[in-house]
Amino acid sequence: MTEQKLILTENFAYKLFHIHERKHTKLSLIIEGETGVGKTFLLKFYSSLVNTSYTKCSSRNSIIPLIV
């Protein structure tokens, strides 16, 4: 999110969750809206989240995964 300079709002998080659920249930999803409302950005951001690799933070001995 820092790389994209994005502030995660409740509405945007809901949309990401909805896309994720549709992907896992293999149901169709239609995203529609006016020009410039962020449909493409939403899908590109979701794709970047799905395609990241996770690593363990060794400096703090934490089990919380960090996105690399």
Protein Blocks (a to p, Z undefined) as FASTA:
>chain_A
ZZnopacdfklmmmmmmmmmmmmnopacdddddehilpmmmmmmmmmmmmpccdddfklo
pabdcdZZ
